């Protein structure tokens, strides 16, 4: 096989984490926010800036994650976990909407704006239990997925589990921080909406993953520079 003929195959394998997965995540975020926000032309028009900001920050988060954790081919482990976490989050959100109704969840926006971070975290978990459980479950499902996709992962499963739990914790904290920031921004501009809060959660989730990956990669880089400390 010549280098020229091998190049397309390499591109097909590498496009997963470089372009395809971020594009799918953006499409999922945009579709979800639009579906929740369109309740009439007057209301829908006020969501435009919220959706645009959410999509821009999610795109920047994907770019940052790709930069922090580059992948030569296929999906990188953080993207596998992030994709499964997004999927679990959306399934859980559907359950919360069915059980609580949009009106009950929309009341979270005005309540969260005046709360502290810890109070907001507790409120979100109380009002959106299935959404948070779905995100955490999806993240944990990345472990058996990685074991199937990458056979060598079984040799350091404990390390993978630790990293997974840390990433899940960072995504959980990021969801609350993002929602709180975007809700306060909305309230300051005279609006408040469920799509705004959820947009902040999506943004915080991916930036929580970026922070987690950056920290553990920095830790391993520092440890490898100082092998005599082991």
C-alpha positions as CSV (number, residue, x, y, z in Angstrom):
1,X,0.0,0.0,0.0
2,X,1.4,3.4,-1.0
3,X,1.4,6.4,1.4
4,X,-1.1,8.1,-0.9
5,X,-3.6,5.2,-0.7
6,X,-3.1,4.9,3.1
7,X,-3.8,8.6,3.7
8,X,-7.6,8.4,3.2
9,X,-7.9,5.4,5.6
10,X,-6.0,7.3,8.3
11,X,-8.2,10.3,7.8
12,X,-11.3,8.2,8.1
13,X,-10.1,6.7,11.4
14,X,-8.9,10.0,12.9
15,X,-11.9,12.1,11.9
16,X,-13.9,10.5,14.8
17,X,-12.3,12.6,17.6
18,X,-11.1,15.5,15.4
19,X,-14.4,16.6,13.7
20,X,-17.2,14.1,13.7
21,X,-17.9,13.7,17.4
22,X,-17.7,17.4,18.3
23,X,-20.1,18.1,15.4
24,X,-22.5,15.5,16.7
25,X,-22.3,17.0,20.2
26,X,-23.0,20.4,18.8
27,X,-26.0,19.1,16.9
28,X,-27.4,17.4,20.0
29,X,-27.0,20.5,22.1
30,X,-28.5,22.8,19.5
31,X,-31.4,20.5,18.8
32,X,-32.2,20.0,22.5
33,X,-32.1,23.7,23.3
34,X,-34.2,24.6,20.3
35,X,-36.8,21.9,21.1
36,X,-37.1,23.2,24.6
37,X,-37.1,26.8,23.7
38,X,-39.6,27.0,20.9
39,X,-42.9,27.8,22.6
40,X,-44.0,30.7,20.5
41,X,-42.3,33.2,18.2
42,X,-41.9,35.9,20.9
43,X,-40.4,33.5,23.4
44,X,-38.2,31.8,20.8
45,X,-36.6,35.0,19.7
46,X,-35.3,35.7,23.2
47,X,-33.5,32.3,23.3
48,X,-31.3,33.0,20.2
49,X,-28.5,34.6,22.1
50,X,-28.5,31.9,24.8
51,X,-28.4,29.1,22.3
52,X,-25.6,30.9,20.3
53,X,-23.5,31.4,23.4
54,X,-24.0,27.8,24.5
55,X,-23.0,26.4,21.1
56,X,-20.0,28.7,20.8
57,X,-18.7,27.7,24.3
58,X,-19.4,24.0,23.6
59,X,-17.4,24.3,20.3
60,X,-14.6,26.0,22.2
61,X,-14.7,23.2,24.8
62,X,-14.4,20.5,22.1
63,X,-11.5,22.3,20.6
64,X,-9.8,22.6,24.0
65,X,-10.4,19.0,24.7
66,X,-8.9,17.9,21.4
67,X,-5.9,20.1,22.1
68,X,-5.4,18.9,25.6
69,X,-5.9,15.2,24.7
70,X,-5.0,14.8,21.0
71,X,-5.8,11.5,19.4
72,X,-3.9,10.0,16.4
73,X,-6.8,7.8,15.3
74,X,-10.4,7.1,16.3
75,X,-12.2,8.3,19.4
76,X,-10.1,9.4,22.4
77,X,-11.2,8.1,25.8
78,X,-12.4,11.5,27.0
79,X,-14.7,11.8,23.9
80,X,-16.0,8.3,24.5
81,X,-16.9,9.2,28.1
82,X,-18.2,12.6,27.1
83,X,-20.5,11.2,24.4
84,X,-21.9,8.5,26.7
85,X,-22.3,11.1,29.5
86,X,-24.2,13.4,27.1
87,X,-26.4,10.5,26.0
88,X,-27.2,9.5,29.6
89,X,-27.8,13.1,30.5
90,X,-30.4,13.5,27.7
91,X,-32.2,10.3,28.6
92,X,-32.4,11.4,32.2
93,X,-33.6,14.8,31.2
94,X,-36.5,13.2,29.3
95,X,-37.4,11.3,32.4
96,X,-37.3,14.4,34.5
97,X,-39.5,16.3,32.0
98,X,-42.0,13.5,32.0
99,X,-42.2,13.3,35.8
100,X,-41.9,16.9,36.7
101,X,-43.1,18.8,33.7
102,X,-41.3,21.8,32.0
103,X,-43.0,24.4,34.2
104,X,-41.5,22.8,37.4
105,X,-38.1,22.6,35.9
106,X,-38.3,26.2,34.6
107,X,-38.7,27.4,38.1
108,X,-35.1,26.3,38.7
109,X,-33.8,29.2,36.7
110,X,-35.1,32.0,39.0
111,X,-34.4,30.0,42.1
112,X,-30.8,29.2,41.1
113,X,-29.8,32.8,40.3
114,X,-29.9,33.8,44.0
115,X,-28.3,30.7,45.4
116,X,-24.7,29.8,46.3
117,X,-22.9,27.1,44.3
118,X,-23.5,24.4,46.9
119,X,-27.2,25.3,47.2
120,X,-27.6,25.4,43.5
121,X,-25.9,22.0,43.2
122,X,-28.3,20.5,45.8
123,X,-31.3,22.1,44.1
124,X,-30.4,20.8,40.6
125,X,-29.9,17.3,41.9
126,X,-33.2,17.4,43.7
127,X,-35.1,18.8,40.7
128,X,-33.2,16.8,38.0
129,X,-32.2,13.5,39.6
130,X,-32.6,11.4,36.5
131,X,-30.5,13.8,34.4
132,X,-27.6,13.7,36.9
133,X,-27.9,10.0,37.4
134,X,-27.9,9.5,33.6
135,X,-24.8,11.6,33.1
136,X,-22.9,9.7,35.8
137,X,-24.1,6.3,34.6
138,X,-23.1,7.2,31.0
139,X,-19.7,8.2,32.2
140,X,-19.2,4.9,34.0
141,X,-20.3,2.9,30.9
142,X,-17.2,4.3,29.2
143,X,-15.1,1.8,31.2
144,X,-16.5,-1.4,29.6
145,X,-16.6,0.5,26.3
146,X,-12.9,1.3,26.5
147,X,-12.2,-2.4,27.5
148,X,-13.8,-3.5,24.3
149,X,-12.3,-0.9,22.0
150,X,-8.8,-0.9,23.6
151,X,-7.7,-4.3,24.9
152,X,-4.7,-2.9,26.7
153,X,-7.0,-0.9,29.0
154,X,-7.6,-4.0,31.1
155,X,-4.0,-3.9,32.3
156,X,-4.6,-0.7,34.2
157,X,-8.3,-0.8,35.0
158,X,-7.8,0.7,38.4
159,X,-6.2,3.8,36.9
160,X,-9.0,4.0,34.3
161,X,-11.7,3.8,37.0
162,X,-10.0,6.5,39.1
163,X,-9.7,8.8,36.1
164,X,-13.3,8.1,35.2
165,X,-14.6,9.0,38.6
166,X,-12.5,12.2,38.7
167,X,-13.8,13.2,35.2
168,X,-17.4,12.5,36.4
169,X,-17.0,14.6,39.4
170,X,-15.5,17.5,37.4
171,X,-18.4,17.2,34.8
172,X,-20.9,17.3,37.7
173,X,-19.4,20.4,39.2
174,X,-19.0,21.9,35.8
175,X,-22.7,21.4,35.0
176,X,-23.7,23.3,38.1
177,X,-21.2,26.1,37.6
178,X,-22.2,26.5,33.9
179,X,-25.9,26.6,34.7
180,X,-25.4,29.1,37.5
181,X,-23.3,31.4,35.4
182,X,-25.7,31.3,32.4
183,X,-28.8,31.7,34.5
184,X,-27.4,34.7,36.3
185,X,-26.4,36.2,32.9
186,X,-30.0,35.7,31.7
187,X,-31.5,37.2,34.8
188,X,-29.2,40.2,34.5
189,X,-30.5,40.7,30.9
190,X,-34.1,40.4,32.0
191,X,-34.9,36.9,30.9
192,X,-34.9,33.4,32.4
193,X,-35.4,30.1,30.7
194,X,-35.0,26.3,31.0
195,X,-32.9,26.2,27.7
196,X,-30.6,28.8,29.2
197,X,-30.0,26.7,32.4
198,X,-29.5,23.5,30.3
199,X,-27.2,25.3,27.9
200,X,-25.0,26.2,30.8
201,X,-25.0,22.6,32.0
202,X,-23.9,21.4,28.6
203,X,-21.1,24.0,28.5
204,X,-20.0,23.3,32.1
205,X,-20.0,19.6,31.5
206,X,-17.5,19.7,28.6
207,X,-15.3,22.3,30.3
208,X,-15.3,20.2,33.4
209,X,-14.0,17.3,31.3
210,X,-11.4,19.7,29.8
211,X,-10.2,20.7,33.3
212,X,-10.1,17.1,34.5
213,X,-8.1,15.8,31.5
214,X,-5.7,18.7,31.7
215,X,-5.1,18.1,35.4
216,X,-4.4,14.4,35.2
217,X,-2.2,14.8,32.1
218,X,-0.2,17.5,33.9
219,X,0.1,15.1,36.9
220,X,1.4,12.2,34.8
221,X,3.8,14.6,32.9
222,X,5.2,15.9,36.2
223,X,5.5,12.3,37.6
224,X,7.3,11.1,34.6
225,X,9.8,14.0,34.9
226,X,10.6,13.0,38.5
227,X,10.8,9.1,38.4
228,X,13.1,9.2,41.4
229,X,10.2,10.3,43.6
230,X,8.3,7.0,43.0
